[in-house]
Amino acid sequence: MGEWFAENGLLLGLAGLDGLSYAALVFMVAVGLNLVFGVLRIVNVAHGSLFAIGAYAAASIGLFFAARGLPPAAGFAALLLGAALVGGLLGPVIERLVLRRVYGQEEVLQLLVTFALFMILEDVQKLVWGVQPVSQDAPLKALGTVEVPFGDDTIPFTVYQLFVLPGVALATLIGLAWFLRRTLTGRVIVAVTTDKEAATAMGIDAAKVTLLTFTFGAALAALGGALASPTTSLVPGIGASTIVLSFAVVATAGLGQIEGAALTSLLIGLGRSAAVYFAPELEVVVPYLIMVAVLLVRPQGLFGVVETRRV
């Protein structure tokens, strides 16, 4: 065992750093999906398309800024602007025109509607951005790399992936927990999540709460895509792979669990990253093996609670 660690120590450290940055991106999408389900009680398959469109929008704005000769640091403004545009424009439109029509309907119908919306948005991406890879790495280059000490050696790693991605994810987790528990608007959202009928009877406008929540969840998904855009080439299908992995995180953590989604994202991110370096043939299945192992022991998820269902 000691010899194995001596030979593979650097790979192990690199897998840990990659897993941390990947987990941060997955969490941004999964927490928005969790938040939307908690209030709307709809498993939104189209959430992955918001991730992809947010990534494309941020990359396009970043390329526009670069073509105008703006400094690389302007790429960070492009990330925020892309996420804000997608969340603020698409979020309310989708909630008002599509999801509001299927509230209270059978789960199968809701899944079919959101899946149809997902397919439409996937084609919209191809119409707008084509099928060729789109890339924009100005924020990555602007911050450079840093040498991370690991044992007697060091691992070169980008500052963006080491500090920015985990930092934004951590700030999102803390800020969202504070918002839901310490602010009036957050408590209203929690009230609607707990019992929509009782909250409505007390005078809470549930329609406005659902619109606000979905818009915020859409913005989180778009922000996750925007943050991912400097680290990879964007191609059709990134939304599908992201939403499937996010569902694995949400199911493993338990629906409606924000802190649980963070820990589960870390677990799945590290597991997937370890597979990339030590068992590449298992890269795709490792997150789902973790999910299956958890659900066999705790069907409600690691942090979920058993709920009684009213009939």
C-alpha positions as CSV (number, residue, x, y, z in Angstrom):
1,M,0.0,0.0,0.0
2,G,2.8,2.4,0.9
3,E,4.5,1.7,-2.5
4,W,1.2,2.4,-4.3
5,F,0.9,5.8,-2.6
6,A,4.5,6.6,-3.4
7,E,4.0,5.8,-7.1
8,N,0.5,7.4,-7.5
9,G,0.6,10.2,-4.9
10,L,0.7,13.0,-7.5
11,L,-2.2,11.4,-9.5
12,L,-4.1,11.1,-6.2
13,G,-3.6,14.8,-5.4
14,L,-4.5,15.9,-8.9
15,A,-7.7,13.7,-8.8
16,G,-8.6,15.4,-5.5
17,L,-8.2,18.9,-7.0
18,D,-10.1,18.1,-10.2
19,G,-12.8,16.4,-8.1
20,L,-13.2,19.5,-6.0
21,S,-13.6,21.9,-8.9
22,Y,-15.9,19.5,-10.7
23,A,-18.1,19.0,-7.6
24,A,-18.5,22.8,-7.4
25,L,-20.0,22.9,-10.9
26,V,-22.3,20.0,-10.3
27,F,-23.5,21.5,-7.0
28,M,-24.4,24.8,-8.7
29,V,-26.8,22.9,-11.0
30,A,-28.0,20.4,-8.4
31,V,-28.9,23.0,-5.8
32,G,-31.0,24.9,-8.3
33,L,-32.8,21.7,-9.2
34,N,-33.3,20.9,-5.6
35,L,-34.7,24.3,-4.8
36,V,-37.1,24.2,-7.7
37,F,-38.4,20.8,-6.7
38,G,-38.8,21.9,-3.1
39,V,-41.3,24.7,-4.1
40,L,-42.8,23.6,-7.4
41,R,-42.7,19.8,-6.8
42,I,-41.7,19.4,-10.4
43,V,-38.6,17.5,-11.5
44,N,-37.5,19.8,-14.2
45,V,-35.6,17.9,-16.9
46,A,-35.0,21.2,-18.9
47,H,-32.8,22.4,-16.0
48,G,-29.8,21.0,-17.9
49,S,-30.6,23.2,-20.9
50,L,-30.4,26.3,-18.7
51,F,-26.9,25.2,-17.7
52,A,-25.9,24.8,-21.4
53,I,-27.4,28.1,-22.5
54,G,-25.8,29.9,-19.6
55,A,-22.4,28.5,-20.7
56,Y,-22.9,29.4,-24.3
57,A,-24.2,32.9,-23.4
58,A,-21.2,33.6,-21.1
59,A,-18.7,32.3,-23.7
60,S,-20.3,34.5,-26.5
61,I,-20.3,37.6,-24.3
62,G,-16.7,36.9,-23.4
63,L,-15.6,36.5,-27.0
64,F,-17.5,39.7,-27.8
65,F,-15.5,41.5,-25.1
66,A,-12.2,40.1,-26.3
67,A,-12.9,41.1,-29.9
68,R,-13.4,44.7,-28.6
69,G,-10.0,44.6,-27.0
70,L,-11.2,44.6,-23.4
71,P,-8.8,43.1,-20.8
72,P,-9.1,39.4,-19.9
73,A,-10.6,40.4,-16.5
74,A,-13.7,41.4,-18.4
75,G,-14.3,37.7,-18.9
76,F,-15.5,37.5,-15.3
77,A,-18.2,40.2,-16.0
78,A,-19.2,38.0,-19.0
79,L,-19.8,35.1,-16.7
80,L,-22.1,37.0,-14.4
81,L,-23.9,38.8,-17.3
82,G,-24.5,35.5,-19.2
83,A,-26.0,33.9,-16.1
84,A,-28.1,36.9,-15.3
85,L,-29.5,37.2,-18.8
86,V,-30.4,33.5,-19.0
87,G,-31.9,33.3,-15.6
88,G,-33.7,36.6,-15.7
89,L,-35.1,36.1,-19.2
90,L,-35.7,32.4,-19.7
91,G,-36.7,31.6,-16.1
92,P,-39.9,33.7,-15.9
93,V,-40.9,32.8,-19.5
94,I,-40.6,29.0,-18.8
95,E,-42.4,29.2,-15.5
96,R,-45.3,31.4,-16.7
97,L,-45.9,29.8,-20.1
98,V,-45.0,26.2,-19.5
99,L,-44.7,24.9,-15.9
100,R,-47.6,26.9,-14.5
101,R,-49.9,24.9,-16.8
102,V,-48.8,21.5,-15.3
103,Y,-48.8,22.3,-11.6
104,G,-50.8,19.6,-9.7
105,Q,-50.9,17.3,-12.8
106,E,-49.6,13.8,-12.8
107,E,-45.8,13.3,-12.5
108,V,-45.6,11.5,-15.8
109,L,-47.2,14.5,-17.6
110,Q,-44.8,16.9,-15.9
111,L,-41.8,14.8,-16.9
112,L,-43.0,14.7,-20.5
113,V,-43.6,18.4,-20.7
114,T,-40.2,19.3,-19.2
115,F,-38.5,16.7,-21.4
116,A,-40.2,18.2,-24.5
117,L,-39.0,21.6,-23.4
118,F,-35.5,20.2,-22.9
119,M,-35.5,18.9,-26.5
120,I,-36.7,22.2,-27.9
121,L,-34.0,24.2,-26.0
122,E,-31.3,21.7,-27.2
123,D,-32.3,22.5,-30.8
124,V,-32.4,26.2,-30.1
125,Q,-28.8,25.9,-28.9
126,K,-27.8,24.3,-32.2
127,L,-29.7,26.9,-34.2
128,V,-28.0,29.8,-32.4
129,W,-24.5,28.5,-31.8
130,G,-24.2,25.7,-34.3
131,V,-22.5,22.3,-33.7
132,Q,-18.9,23.4,-33.7
133,P,-17.1,23.7,-30.3
134,V,-17.2,27.1,-28.7
135,S,-14.5,28.1,-26.2
136,Q,-13.6,31.1,-24.2
137,D,-10.9,30.8,-21.5
138,A,-10.0,34.4,-20.7
139,P,-10.9,34.1,-16.9
140,L,-8.7,31.0,-16.7
141,K,-5.7,32.7,-18.3
142,A,-6.3,36.0,-16.4
143,L,-5.6,34.2,-13.0
144,G,-2.9,31.9,-14.2
145,T,-1.7,28.8,-12.2
146,V,-0.4,28.1,-8.8
147,E,1.9,25.3,-7.4
148,V,0.0,23.3,-4.9
149,P,2.3,21.4,-2.4
150,F,1.6,17.7,-2.1
151,G,4.0,15.7,-0.1
152,D,7.5,16.3,-1.4
153,D,6.2,17.5,-4.8
154,T,4.0,20.3,-6.1
155,I,1.0,20.1,-8.5
156,P,0.5,22.9,-11.0
157,F,-3.2,23.9,-11.0
158,T,-5.2,26.8,-12.3
159,V,-6.2,29.4,-9.8
160,Y,-9.6,29.6,-11.4
161,Q,-10.4,26.0,-10.7
162,L,-8.7,25.9,-7.3
163,F,-10.2,29.0,-5.7
164,V,-13.0,30.6,-7.9
165,L,-15.1,27.5,-8.6
166,P,-15.1,26.1,-5.0
167,G,-15.4,29.6,-3.6
168,V,-18.5,30.5,-5.6
169,A,-20.1,27.2,-4.7
170,L,-19.3,27.7,-1.0
171,A,-20.6,31.2,-1.1
172,T,-23.8,30.0,-2.8
173,L,-24.3,27.3,-0.2
174,I,-23.8,29.7,2.7
175,G,-25.8,32.5,1.1
176,L,-28.7,30.3,0.2
177,A,-28.9,28.7,3.6
178,W,-28.8,32.2,5.2
179,F,-31.4,33.6,2.8
180,L,-33.9,30.7,3.4
181,R,-33.6,30.8,7.2
182,R,-32.9,34.4,8.0
183,T,-34.9,36.6,5.6
184,L,-38.6,37.1,5.3
185,T,-38.6,36.1,1.6
186,G,-36.7,33.0,2.4
187,R,-39.1,32.0,5.2
188,V,-42.0,32.6,2.8
189,I,-40.4,30.2,0.3
190,V,-39.8,27.6,3.1
191,A,-43.5,28.0,4.1
192,V,-44.7,27.3,0.6
193,T,-42.3,24.4,0.4
194,T,-43.6,22.9,3.7
195,D,-47.4,23.3,3.0
196,K,-48.5,25.3,-0.1
197,E,-52.2,25.2,0.8
198,A,-51.7,26.4,4.4
199,A,-49.3,29.2,3.2
200,T,-51.9,30.3,0.6
201,A,-54.6,30.3,3.3
202,M,-52.4,32.7,5.4
203,G,-52.2,35.2,2.6
204,I,-49.0,34.3,0.9
205,D,-49.1,34.7,-2.9
206,A,-47.8,31.2,-3.9
207,A,-47.8,32.2,-7.6
208,K,-45.2,34.9,-7.0
209,V,-43.2,32.6,-4.8
210,T,-43.0,29.9,-7.4
211,L,-42.0,32.5,-10.1
212,L,-39.3,33.9,-7.9
213,T,-38.0,30.5,-6.9
214,F,-37.9,29.1,-10.5
215,T,-36.2,32.2,-11.7
216,F,-33.6,31.9,-9.0
217,G,-33.1,28.2,-9.7
218,A,-32.7,28.9,-13.4
219,A,-30.1,31.6,-12.6
220,L,-28.1,29.1,-10.5
221,A,-28.1,26.6,-13.3
222,A,-27.0,29.3,-15.8
223,L,-24.3,30.4,-13.4
224,G,-23.0,26.9,-13.2
225,G,-22.8,26.8,-17.0
226,A,-21.2,30.2,-17.1
227,L,-18.6,29.1,-14.6
228,A,-17.9,25.9,-16.5
229,S,-17.5,27.7,-19.9
230,P,-13.8,28.8,-19.4
231,T,-12.8,25.2,-18.4
232,T,-14.1,23.3,-21.4
233,S,-15.1,23.5,-25.1
234,L,-18.9,23.8,-25.4
235,V,-20.5,21.3,-27.6
236,P,-24.1,20.1,-28.1
237,G,-25.1,17.6,-25.4
238,I,-23.4,19.2,-22.4
239,G,-26.8,20.0,-20.9
240,A,-27.9,16.4,-21.1
241,S,-24.9,15.0,-19.4
242,T,-25.0,17.6,-16.6
243,I,-28.7,17.2,-15.8
244,V,-28.3,13.4,-15.6
245,L,-25.4,13.8,-13.1
246,S,-27.4,16.4,-11.2
247,F,-30.3,14.0,-10.8
248,A,-27.8,11.5,-9.4
249,V,-26.7,14.1,-6.8
250,V,-30.2,15.1,-5.9
251,A,-31.4,11.5,-5.6
252,T,-28.3,10.5,-3.5
253,A,-28.7,13.5,-1.2
254,G,-32.5,13.4,-0.9
255,L,-34.9,15.8,-2.7
256,G,-35.1,19.2,-1.1
257,Q,-31.7,18.9,0.8
258,I,-29.4,21.9,0.1
259,E,-26.6,21.1,2.4
260,G,-26.9,17.4,1.5
261,A,-26.5,18.3,-2.2
262,A,-23.2,20.0,-1.4
263,L,-21.8,17.0,0.4
264,T,-23.1,14.6,-2.2
265,S,-21.7,16.7,-5.0
266,L,-18.3,16.5,-3.3
267,L,-18.6,12.7,-2.9
268,I,-19.6,12.1,-6.5
269,G,-17.2,14.6,-7.9
270,L,-14.2,13.0,-6.1
271,G,-15.4,9.5,-7.0
272,R,-15.7,10.4,-10.7
273,S,-12.3,12.2,-10.7
274,A,-10.6,9.2,-9.1
275,A,-12.1,7.0,-11.8
276,V,-10.8,9.3,-14.5
277,Y,-7.2,8.8,-13.2
278,F,-7.2,5.3,-12.0
279,A,-10.0,3.4,-13.8
280,P,-11.0,5.4,-16.9
281,E,-13.4,2.7,-18.1
282,L,-15.5,3.3,-15.0
283,E,-15.6,7.2,-15.3
284,V,-19.2,7.3,-16.5
285,V,-20.7,4.7,-14.1
286,V,-19.0,5.6,-10.8
287,P,-21.5,8.4,-9.9
288,Y,-24.4,6.1,-10.5
289,L,-22.8,3.2,-8.7
290,I,-22.5,5.6,-5.7
291,M,-26.2,6.6,-6.1
292,V,-27.4,3.0,-6.3
293,A,-25.3,2.0,-3.3
294,V,-26.9,4.8,-1.2
295,L,-30.4,4.3,-2.4
296,L,-30.3,0.5,-1.7
297,V,-29.6,1.4,2.0
298,R,-31.5,4.7,2.3
299,P,-34.2,5.0,-0.5
300,Q,-35.0,8.6,0.6
301,G,-31.3,9.6,0.1
302,L,-28.5,10.2,2.5
303,F,-30.1,13.3,4.1
304,G,-33.7,12.9,3.0
305,V,-36.6,12.1,5.4
306,V,-39.5,9.8,4.9
307,E,-42.6,11.9,4.0
308,T,-46.2,10.9,4.4
309,R,-48.2,11.3,1.2
310,R,-51.7,12.8,1.4
311,V,-54.3,11.0,-0.7
